Amino acid sequence: MKDVEMKNVFVWGLVLAMSSSVADEVAAGRAKADVACALCHGPQGIASLPSAPNLAGQSAIYVREQLQNYRNGKRHNEVMSLIAKPLTDLEIAQLAAWYSAIKLTVEIP
């Protein structure tokens, strides 16, 4: 029985550590987005420019992949290529965590 209890304690500790880590990643992503992304994509990920896409609610995988593509030149945009070039893998992961953490409500007409 002690083995089961120890496993439960370990699993719950791991879950708590991961949720704290995810929260830290989202907070860091928000801080980076406020500086690097909000002008075009809006402070909550809803674009303020008609030519910029909304990022709120996008999947983390999609945001991460697109930022990596801008950074390495697989995808090109005059502005985004310059912005993404200096981003580290960690910063890209944080930005992806932030935008994917924003929850949207869809209203069908």
Secondary structure in CASP SS format (residue, H / E / C, confidence):
PFRMAT SS
TARGET T0000
AUTHOR 0000-0000-0000
METHOD secondary structure of the structure
MODEL  1
M C 1.00
K H 1.00
D H 1.00
V H 1.00
E H 1.00
M H 1.00
K H 1.00
N H 1.00
V H 1.00
F H 1.00
V H 1.00
W H 1.00
G H 1.00
L H 1.00
V H 1.00
L H 1.00
A H 1.00
M H 1.00
S H 1.00
S H 1.00
S H 1.00
V H 1.00
A H 1.00
D H 1.00
E H 1.00
V H 1.00
A H 1.00
A H 1.00
G H 1.00
R H 1.00
A H 1.00
K H 1.00
A H 1.00
D H 1.00
V H 1.00
A H 1.00
C C 1.00
A H 1.00
L H 1.00
C H 1.00
H H 1.00
G C 1.00
P C 1.00
Q C 1.00
G C 1.00
I C 1.00
A C 1.00
S C 1.00
L C 1.00
P C 1.00
S C 1.00
A C 1.00
P C 1.00
N C 1.00
L C 1.00
A C 1.00
G C 1.00
Q C 1.00
S C 1.00
A H 1.00
I H 1.00
Y H 1.00
V H 1.00
R H 1.00
E H 1.00
Q H 1.00
L H 1.00
Q H 1.00
N H 1.00
Y H 1.00
R H 1.00
N H 1.00
G C 1.00
K C 1.00
R C 1.00
H C 1.00
N C 1.00
E H 1.00
V H 1.00
M H 1.00
S H 1.00
L H 1.00
I H 1.00
A H 1.00
K C 1.00
P C 1.00
L C 1.00
T C 1.00
D H 1.00
L H 1.00
E H 1.00
I H 1.00
A H 1.00
Q H 1.00
L H 1.00
A H 1.00
A H 1.00
W H 1.00
Y H 1.00
S H 1.00
A H 1.00
I C 1.00
K C 1.00
L C 1.00
T C 1.00
V C 1.00
E C 1.00
I C 1.00
P C 1.00
END
